[in-house]
Amino acid sequence: MKMIGKLRIPNKQTEKKLMSKKYHVPVIGHFANKSVEFRSIIEASAATGIHYSLIFEACIGKIYTARNVIWEFKKGNHYIKYKAFYINASTNYKRKVGFNG
C-alpha cells in the first residue's frame, strides 16, 4: 500500500486517479472561524480527513459543503475551466429517466 502524505492508496487505479491534474490545484477551505489555503486537494484531504472527491465536488459547485466546510478553488484559470465544465455537463444532460430504466 502506497502513501501520499497521510493518504493511503490501496491500488494502482486509485494512484492513477490521484495523480490527475484536477486534484493538484490550490483550494481554500472556509471553516467556521477561519479560512485556510491548501496547495492541493490531496493536501487538504490529508489535513482535514475529508475525502478528496467531496472536496473537488464542493469546489465545482456540485455540492454546497463537504462536512460543514465551504470549499472553493483559489481563483485562476483552473477555477474557470472546471466551473465551465460542470455547467456545460449539466446543461447538456438530456436523459429523462433514471439509470435503471
N, C-alpha and C positions, 0 to 999 in steps of 0.2 A: 504494500500500500504506500503510495507516494504522498508527500505533504507539500502544500504551498502555504507557507506561514503556519497558521493553526488549522488550516482547512485540509481534511483528508480527502484523497482522491482514490476511490475504490477500483477504477478500471480505466482502460485506455480511451474509451469513448468519452467518459467524463473529463479526462485530462484534455482531450482534443477540444471539447466544448469550452472548457475554462480558458484555453489559450486563445480563443477568438477575440477579436478586437473590441467587441461590444462590452466585454467585462473589464477592459483595461482603460476606461475613461474616468476622469475625475468626477466625483459626486459630492454633494453636500447633503448632510442629514440634519434635519431640523428637529431636535429633541425638545422636550417641554421647556427647558430653561436656557438652552444654548444651541448654536449651530456649529457643526463640526465638518470640516472639509477633509475628504479622503482622497488619496491618489488614484484609487481604483475601486471598482465594485467588489473585487476579491478582498482587498484590504478592509473595506467597510464590513463585509460579511464576517471576516475573521475577528474583527474588533467587537462587533455588536452581537454576533451569534444569529443574525437574521440571514435566511437563505439568500444566496446571490441572485436567483431568478426573481424572488419577491422584490428585491431592491431594484432590479432592472425594470420590472413591470411598473413599479411605483414611479420610476423616473420618466418613463414614456407616457404615463398617464392612464395606463390600463386599469390600475387600482389607485386609490387615493393615498393610502398609507400602508406601510408594512410594519406591523407590530407597534402601532401608535407613533411612528416616526414618519414625518413627511420627507420624501427624498426628491432630489432634482439633480440633473446634470449641471455641472459647472458650465456656464454659458459658453458657447462656441459652435463651431461647425458641426460637431458630432451631435449636439443637442438638437439642432435644426434638422439634421439628417434623420435621426431616429424618430423625432416627433412627426416629421413629414411621412415617414414610412408607416407609422401607426395610423395616421389619419387616412392615407391612401388605402391601406389594407382594410380599414373598417368601412370606408365608403364603397369599395369595390366588391365587398362580400354580398352575394345575392342569394344565398341559399335560404329557402323559406322554411324548410322542415329541419328537424334535428338530425344528428348523425346516425341514429338507429333506424330511421325510416323516412 
